[in-house]
Amino acid sequence: RVLFRSIAVDRYEKKFINCVLGDRSTATGKQLWDSLCDKEIGQTMTDFWKPYEHFVPREKHVQSKAETFTVEGYNSLFRHFLARLRRKTKCYSKSKLMLQYSVMLLMAKWNNELQAILN
């Protein structure tokens, strides 16, 4: 079973906000969206993945491949630093929990929040 990684990033502060692991269903996307309920969200830039229409409010939603460059860049960081997220690799996670820990650790390091977690 292939896990899908759905991430939310702040384009202006250049930080990860949150990440959800799951399949490519509406439920996975909605889980990420619901995790952002305590954040002040302006416009939401997405690609044309159909399930976004089910949970992102229409007035905040901009669907354009040209506007997803920040998220695509961050997805590239995941593949660069975490071998388990590259295609056709021998390094893969057998445990969803270990994959989640790896992703969260990378996000904390990138956001300069690692020291706070370790203390």
N, C-alpha and C positions, 0 to 999 in steps of 0.2 A: 504494500500500500504506500503510495506516494503522499508525502505531507506537503501541503501548500503553506507558505509563509506569507502572511498578510501584514504589512507594516504601515504605520502612520508616522509621518515625519513633519516637523515644523520647517517650512522652507526658509523662513526668515532667520531663525536662530540656529539653523543647520543642526538640529538635534532629532534623535529618535524620540517618539512619544510613546509608542507601544507596539506590540507585535502579538499575533495570534497564530498558532499552528493548527492546521486542520486540513480538510479537503477543500476543493474549489466550490463549495456550496454557498448558498445564501446565508446559511447559519454561521459559517466561519466569518464571513464579512460582517454580519450583524453583530457577532460577538466582539469584533474589533471596534465597531461603531459604538456599541453600548459601553465599552470600556473608556470611551472618550467623553462620556456624559458630563463629567466634572470639569472639562476643559472648555475654554472659550474658543469656539470654532468659527472662523470666517468662511471663506469659500473653500470648498473641497474639490481638489483636482483629481480626476481619475481617468483611467483609460475606458474603453468601451465594454468592459466586462458587464454583462447583462444584469447580474444580481445587485449591482450598486443601486439600481433604480428602486429596489424594494426597501431600502433602509436609509439612504442618504436623502435628506429633504431636497426637493426639486429647486427651491430658491437658493440653496447653497452649493448646488452641484454643477460643476463644469466638467464635461467629458471632452477631453482633447488629448491626443497622444503627445502633442507639443508641450503640454503643461505638466507632464509626469517625469520630466528629466531629473528632478531631485530624488524621487523614489527610485528611479532606475539606477541612478548613481549609488544609492545606498544598497540596493540589491547587489550591485557589483562588488561593494565592500564585503558583503556577506560571503559571496563566492570566493573572493580573494583571500580572506582571512580564515574561513572555515572550510576546510577540504571536504567535510561531510555534506556540503551544499553544492558541490560541483557535480556536473554530470559525468557519468562513466568513470567513477572513482572507486577505489577499494576502501576508502574511508567513508563509512556511512554509520548512521546512528541506528542501533537496534532498539534503543529506548527513546520514546518520545520525550520523556523527562530530561534525559541527558542532552538532547537536541535543544530543548527549551532553555536549559541552563547555559549552554554554549551561546545561543543567540542573545540571551539577556546579559550575559557577561560582556559580549562584544558591544552591545548597545550601551552599557554602563561605562565601559572604557572610552568609547567614542564621545560620549556626552560629558566626559571628565567627572563622572559620578562614582567611579570605582572605589576610591578611598572611603567614601561615605558608607558603601556597602560592607567593606572589610572591617570597619570599626564597630 
